[in-house]
Amino acid sequence: MKQVTLGKTGITAPQNGFGALPVQRVSKSEAVEILRAAYAGGIRFFDTARAYSDSEEKLGAAFGSAEGMPEDDYIRPERKDIFIATKTAAKTPDNFFRDLHTSLDKLKTPYIDIYQFHQMGQCYRPGDGTGMYEAMLRAREEGLIHHIGGTAHKIGIAMEAAESGLYETIQFPFSYLAGSKELELVETCCKNNVGFIAMKGLAGGLINHSKAAMAFMTQFDNVMPIWGIQRMSELNEWLSFMDETPQMDDEIRAFIDSEQKELSGDFCRGCGYCMPCTVGIQINQCARISLMIRRAPSDSWLSPHWQEEMNKIDDCVNCRLCASRCPYELDTPNLLRKNLADYRNVLAGKASVQEHVHF
């Protein structure tokens, strides 16, 4: 497994990071077991966020200082041997420090390796009037954080941050479905010695070929993928690549080419920037359900619950707020209607869930 150094942070870890958003969906005992197995298997980089409900608390239970915690036989790794990145969605310095101290408490750690602005709506800079970048600097001076990062779904903001010289890492959606703009962002980060943390390496569930997903990432020396993991079976799949890491070859390249052709054009990545909907449509799932029922076949997509959710599309008032918020500039109302029509064809037996849909 390749070791990746995240730009000027100097943080070096195997190119196989752990995205801890999904562990909020399992019990604490299950999460602790998975997280500790990840460390035992060689994973050293863990990414979470204040917004991920109890994800930080579960990381703290797995790896944090044992002081004040229930006794167990687990020997926790030395703090210097594990790298933890978390995030704040705060918009004011007061809330920034409230989030930071909460994160430190939940994670049971004296410092955070990389502290990130979560889903930046702007590239915070010194003197911009928000006080947010100054808060980052103060936190670093006080030793509460070691490095400054930012996450975004909007390519313009991510690019601005990568070129600014103010951010040591950028986190952005990146997978083998990436287009030219995303590849340019990776190159810009490399050129400016900025670490690139790749979220949504499986494109929000649209990619179901882990070997190809990993082989794609290995082509980039400055990219740290963080795979969203909530089951031991998923973890074992990624850990299997620690000793035998997939490499790009003609077979995988041909497979990725076919995937890119199939998913070319307008499709929803599920980022959720469009939410909330004024009439309650769960846009980030409903706008891509045609792909999900074919690429991740499950009867659950055809359940009464999802039928009810899809029927809400009939209530769309075409306010187009969702379209105005979409970082990929999709015509979201039209995409919703196309997904609804196809969904109803599947329910009526007029289309097979094995068929591929091209919008």
C-alpha positions as CSV (number, residue, x, y, z in Angstrom):
1,M,0.0,0.0,0.0
2,K,1.3,3.4,-1.1
3,Q,2.1,5.9,1.7
4,V,0.7,9.4,1.0
5,T,1.9,12.6,2.4
6,L,-0.8,15.3,2.7
7,G,1.1,18.3,1.3
8,K,2.8,20.7,3.7
9,T,1.1,19.0,6.7
10,G,3.8,16.3,6.6
11,I,1.1,13.8,7.6
12,T,2.1,10.5,6.0
13,A,-0.2,7.5,6.1
14,P,-1.3,4.5,3.9
15,Q,-3.5,5.6,1.0
16,N,-6.5,4.0,2.6
17,G,-8.4,6.3,4.9
18,F,-11.4,5.7,7.1
19,G,-14.5,7.9,6.5
20,A,-16.4,7.8,9.9
21,L,-19.7,9.3,8.8
22,P,-21.4,5.9,8.5
23,V,-20.4,4.7,12.0
24,Q,-23.1,7.0,13.4
25,R,-25.6,4.4,12.1
26,V,-24.3,1.5,14.2
27,S,-24.1,1.0,18.0
28,K,-21.1,2.3,19.9
29,S,-19.8,-1.2,20.6
30,E,-20.0,-2.1,16.9
31,A,-18.4,1.2,15.9
32,V,-15.5,0.7,18.4
33,E,-14.9,-2.8,17.1
34,I,-14.8,-1.7,13.5
35,L,-12.6,1.3,14.2
36,R,-10.1,-0.7,16.3
37,A,-10.0,-3.4,13.6
38,A,-9.3,-0.7,11.0
39,Y,-6.3,0.5,13.1
40,A,-5.1,-3.1,13.6
41,G,-5.3,-3.6,9.8
42,G,-3.1,-0.7,9.1
43,I,-5.4,2.3,8.6
44,R,-4.0,5.4,10.2
45,F,-6.1,8.3,8.9
46,F,-9.6,8.8,10.2
47,D,-12.0,11.6,9.1
48,T,-15.2,12.7,11.0
49,A,-17.1,15.9,11.7
50,R,-19.0,17.6,14.5
51,A,-22.1,17.3,12.2
52,Y,-22.0,13.5,12.2
53,S,-24.0,13.0,15.3
54,D,-22.1,10.6,17.6
55,S,-19.3,9.7,15.2
56,E,-16.7,11.7,17.1
57,E,-17.8,10.1,20.4
58,K,-17.3,6.7,18.9
59,L,-13.8,7.5,17.7
60,G,-13.0,8.8,21.2
61,A,-14.3,5.6,22.7
62,A,-12.1,3.6,20.3
63,F,-8.9,5.5,20.5
64,G,-9.1,8.4,23.0
65,S,-7.5,8.9,26.3
66,A,-8.5,6.1,28.7
67,E,-8.8,8.6,31.6
68,G,-12.3,8.8,32.8
69,M,-13.5,6.0,30.5
70,P,-14.7,2.5,31.3
71,E,-11.7,0.2,31.7
72,D,-11.0,-2.4,29.0
73,D,-8.1,-4.5,27.9
74,Y,-7.5,-2.6,24.7
75,I,-4.1,-0.8,24.5
76,R,-4.8,2.4,22.7
77,P,-2.4,3.6,20.1
78,E,-0.1,6.4,20.9
79,R,-1.6,9.7,19.8
80,K,1.2,10.4,17.4
81,D,0.5,7.1,15.6
82,I,-3.0,8.0,14.5
83,F,-4.3,11.0,12.5
84,I,-7.7,12.5,13.1
85,A,-9.4,15.0,10.9
86,T,-12.7,16.6,11.9
87,K,-14.8,19.6,10.8
88,T,-16.9,22.5,12.0
89,A,-19.8,24.0,10.2
90,A,-19.7,27.1,12.4
91,K,-20.2,30.5,10.8
92,T,-19.0,32.6,13.8
93,P,-15.8,32.5,15.9
94,D,-17.8,31.8,19.0
95,N,-19.5,28.8,17.5
96,F,-16.2,27.7,16.0
97,F,-14.6,27.4,19.4
98,R,-17.7,25.9,20.9
99,D,-17.5,23.2,18.2
100,L,-13.8,22.7,18.6
101,H,-13.9,22.2,22.4
102,T,-16.9,19.8,21.9
103,S,-14.9,17.8,19.3
104,L,-11.8,17.6,21.6
105,D,-14.0,16.4,24.4
106,K,-15.9,13.8,22.3
107,L,-12.7,12.6,20.6
108,K,-10.9,12.4,24.0
109,T,-7.8,14.0,22.5
110,P,-5.7,17.0,23.4
111,Y,-5.5,18.1,19.7
112,I,-6.9,17.6,16.3
113,D,-4.5,16.9,13.4
114,I,-6.5,18.6,10.7
115,Y,-9.4,20.9,11.5
116,Q,-11.6,21.7,8.5
117,F,-14.2,24.2,7.6
118,H,-17.2,22.0,6.7
119,Q,-18.9,22.5,3.3
120,M,-17.4,26.0,2.8
121,G,-19.7,28.4,1.2
122,Q,-16.8,30.8,0.8
123,C,-13.0,30.6,1.0
124,Y,-12.4,32.2,4.4
125,R,-9.4,34.6,4.4
126,P,-7.7,36.8,7.0
127,G,-9.4,40.2,7.2
128,D,-12.6,39.1,5.3
129,G,-14.7,40.4,8.2
130,T,-15.9,36.9,9.4
131,G,-13.1,36.3,11.8
132,M,-13.2,32.6,10.9
133,Y,-9.7,32.2,9.5
134,E,-8.4,34.1,12.4
135,A,-10.1,31.6,14.7
136,M,-8.3,28.8,12.9
137,L,-5.0,30.6,13.4
138,R,-5.7,31.1,17.1
139,A,-6.6,27.5,17.6
140,R,-3.4,26.4,15.9
141,E,-1.3,28.9,18.0
142,E,-2.9,27.4,21.1
143,G,-2.0,23.9,20.0
144,L,-5.6,22.7,19.8
145,I,-5.2,21.9,16.1
146,H,-2.2,21.2,14.1
147,H,-3.3,21.9,10.5
148,I,-5.9,24.0,8.7
149,G,-8.2,22.4,6.0
150,G,-11.5,23.0,4.3
151,T,-14.1,20.9,2.6
152,A,-16.3,21.9,-0.3
153,H,-18.7,20.5,-3.0
154,K,-18.4,23.6,-5.2
155,I,-15.4,23.4,-7.4
156,G,-14.8,27.2,-7.6
157,I,-14.5,27.5,-3.8
158,A,-12.3,24.4,-3.6
159,M,-10.0,25.8,-6.3
160,E,-9.8,29.2,-4.7
161,A,-8.8,27.6,-1.4
162,A,-6.2,25.4,-3.1
163,E,-4.6,28.4,-4.7
164,S,-4.8,30.7,-1.7
165,G,-1.8,29.4,0.2
166,L,-4.1,29.5,3.3
167,Y,-5.2,25.8,3.5
168,E,-3.0,22.8,4.1
169,T,-5.6,20.3,2.9
170,I,-8.7,20.4,0.7
171,Q,-11.5,17.7,0.9
172,F,-13.6,17.3,-2.2
173,P,-15.7,14.6,-3.9
174,F,-13.4,12.5,-6.1
175,S,-13.8,9.1,-7.8
176,Y,-13.2,7.4,-11.1
177,L,-16.3,9.3,-12.3
178,A,-14.4,12.6,-11.9
179,G,-14.3,15.0,-14.8
180,S,-11.7,17.4,-16.0
181,K,-12.4,20.0,-13.4
182,E,-11.9,17.6,-10.5
183,L,-8.6,16.3,-12.0
184,E,-7.5,19.9,-12.4
185,L,-8.2,20.5,-8.7
186,V,-6.0,17.5,-7.8
187,E,-3.2,18.9,-10.0
188,T,-3.6,22.4,-8.4
189,C,-3.3,20.9,-4.9
190,C,-0.2,18.9,-5.9
191,K,1.4,22.0,-7.5
192,N,0.7,24.1,-4.4
193,N,1.7,21.3,-1.9
194,V,-1.9,21.0,-0.6
195,G,-3.0,17.6,0.6
196,F,-6.1,16.3,-1.2
197,I,-8.6,14.3,0.9
198,A,-11.0,12.4,-1.5
199,M,-14.5,12.1,-0.2
200,K,-17.3,10.1,-2.0
201,G,-14.8,7.8,-3.6
202,L,-17.7,5.5,-4.4
203,A,-19.8,8.4,-5.7
204,G,-22.4,8.1,-3.0
205,G,-23.1,4.4,-3.7
206,L,-23.1,4.5,-7.5
207,I,-19.7,2.8,-7.7
208,N,-19.8,-0.8,-6.6
209,H,-16.4,-2.1,-7.7
210,S,-13.9,-1.5,-4.9
211,K,-10.9,-2.8,-6.8
212,A,-11.4,-0.3,-9.6
213,A,-12.0,2.5,-7.1
214,M,-8.8,1.8,-5.3
215,A,-6.7,1.3,-8.4
216,F,-7.9,4.7,-9.6
217,M,-6.8,6.4,-6.4
218,T,-3.3,4.8,-6.5
219,Q,-2.5,6.9,-9.7
220,F,-2.3,10.1,-7.5
221,D,0.6,10.6,-5.1
222,N,-1.2,13.4,-3.1
223,V,-4.7,11.9,-2.7
224,M,-6.0,10.3,0.5
225,P,-9.3,8.5,-0.1
226,I,-11.6,8.2,2.9
227,W,-13.9,5.2,2.4
228,G,-17.2,5.4,4.2
229,I,-17.4,2.3,6.4
230,Q,-20.1,1.0,8.7
231,R,-19.8,-2.8,8.5
232,M,-17.0,-5.2,9.2
233,S,-17.4,-6.8,5.8
234,E,-16.8,-3.4,4.1
235,L,-13.8,-2.8,6.3
236,N,-12.3,-6.2,5.4
237,E,-12.7,-5.4,1.7
238,W,-10.6,-2.3,2.0
239,L,-8.1,-3.9,4.4
240,S,-7.5,-6.7,1.8
241,F,-5.9,-4.1,-0.3
242,M,-3.2,-3.2,2.3
243,D,-0.9,-6.0,1.2
244,E,-2.2,-6.5,-2.4
245,T,-3.1,-3.1,-3.6
246,P,-4.9,-3.0,-7.0
247,Q,-3.1,-1.2,-9.7
248,M,-4.4,0.4,-12.9
249,D,-4.1,-2.1,-15.8
250,D,-5.8,-2.5,-19.1
251,E,-8.7,-4.5,-17.7
252,I,-9.5,-2.0,-15.0
253,R,-9.0,1.0,-17.3
254,A,-11.5,-0.5,-19.8
255,F,-14.0,-1.1,-17.0
256,I,-13.6,2.5,-15.8
257,D,-14.0,3.8,-19.4
258,S,-17.3,1.8,-19.7
259,E,-18.5,3.2,-16.3
260,Q,-17.7,6.7,-17.3
261,K,-19.6,6.3,-20.6
262,E,-22.6,4.8,-18.8
263,L,-22.7,7.6,-16.2
264,S,-21.8,10.5,-18.5
265,G,-24.2,13.4,-18.6
266,D,-26.5,14.7,-15.9
267,F,-26.7,12.6,-12.8
268,C,-27.2,13.4,-9.2
269,R,-24.1,12.7,-6.9
270,G,-26.2,12.8,-3.8
271,C,-24.3,15.6,-2.1
272,G,-27.4,17.2,-0.6
273,Y,-26.5,20.8,-1.3
274,C,-30.0,21.2,-2.9
275,M,-31.7,20.4,0.4
276,P,-34.1,21.2,2.0
277,C,-36.9,21.1,-0.5
278,T,-39.7,23.5,-0.1
279,V,-42.3,20.7,-0.5
280,G,-40.4,18.0,1.3
281,I,-38.9,16.0,-1.5
282,Q,-35.8,14.0,-0.5
283,I,-34.0,15.3,-3.6
284,N,-30.6,13.8,-3.0
285,Q,-32.0,10.3,-3.2
286,C,-35.1,10.8,-5.5
287,A,-33.1,12.5,-8.2
288,R,-30.8,9.5,-8.6
289,I,-33.1,6.6,-7.7
290,S,-33.1,5.2,-11.3
291,L,-29.4,4.6,-11.0
292,M,-29.6,3.3,-7.5
293,I,-32.2,0.6,-8.3
294,R,-30.0,-0.6,-11.1
295,R,-26.5,-0.2,-9.7
296,A,-27.3,-1.2,-6.1
297,P,-30.2,-3.5,-6.7
298,S,-32.4,-3.9,-3.6
299,D,-36.1,-4.3,-3.1
300,S,-35.9,-1.6,-0.4
301,W,-35.8,1.0,-3.2
302,L,-39.3,-0.2,-4.3
303,S,-40.7,-0.3,-0.8
304,P,-43.9,1.6,0.2
305,H,-41.6,4.2,1.9
306,W,-39.7,5.0,-1.2
307,Q,-42.9,4.9,-3.3
308,E,-44.3,7.6,-1.0
309,E,-41.1,9.6,-1.2
310,M,-41.1,9.5,-5.0
311,N,-44.7,10.4,-5.2
312,K,-43.8,13.7,-3.5
313,I,-42.2,14.8,-6.8
314,D,-45.8,15.3,-8.1
315,D,-45.9,18.2,-5.6
316,C,-42.9,20.0,-7.1
317,V,-43.8,23.7,-7.7
318,N,-40.7,24.3,-9.9
319,C,-39.4,27.0,-7.6
320,R,-35.9,25.9,-8.8
321,L,-34.2,26.6,-5.5
322,C,-32.7,23.1,-5.7
323,A,-31.2,23.9,-9.2
324,S,-29.8,27.2,-7.9
325,R,-28.0,25.4,-5.1
326,C,-26.6,22.5,-7.1
327,P,-22.8,22.6,-7.4
328,Y,-23.0,20.5,-10.6
329,E,-25.5,23.0,-12.2
330,L,-28.1,20.2,-12.8
331,D,-31.6,20.9,-14.0
332,T,-32.8,19.2,-10.8
333,P,-36.6,19.6,-11.2
334,N,-36.4,18.0,-14.7
335,L,-34.1,15.3,-13.4
336,L,-36.6,14.5,-10.6
337,R,-39.5,14.2,-13.1
338,K,-37.4,11.8,-15.3
339,N,-36.6,9.7,-12.3
340,L,-40.2,9.6,-11.3
341,A,-41.4,8.5,-14.7
342,D,-38.7,5.7,-14.9
343,Y,-39.5,4.6,-11.3
344,R,-43.1,4.2,-12.1
345,N,-42.2,2.2,-15.2
346,V,-40.1,-0.1,-13.0
347,L,-43.0,-0.5,-10.6
348,A,-45.4,-1.3,-13.4
349,G,-43.0,-3.9,-14.8
350,K,-42.4,-1.9,-18.0
351,A,-38.7,-1.6,-17.3
352,S,-36.3,-4.0,-15.7
353,V,-34.1,-3.1,-12.8
354,Q,-31.2,-4.6,-14.8
355,E,-31.6,-2.1,-17.6
356,H,-29.4,1.0,-17.7
357,V,-30.9,4.4,-17.8
358,H,-29.4,7.3,-19.8
359,F,-30.9,10.7,-19.1
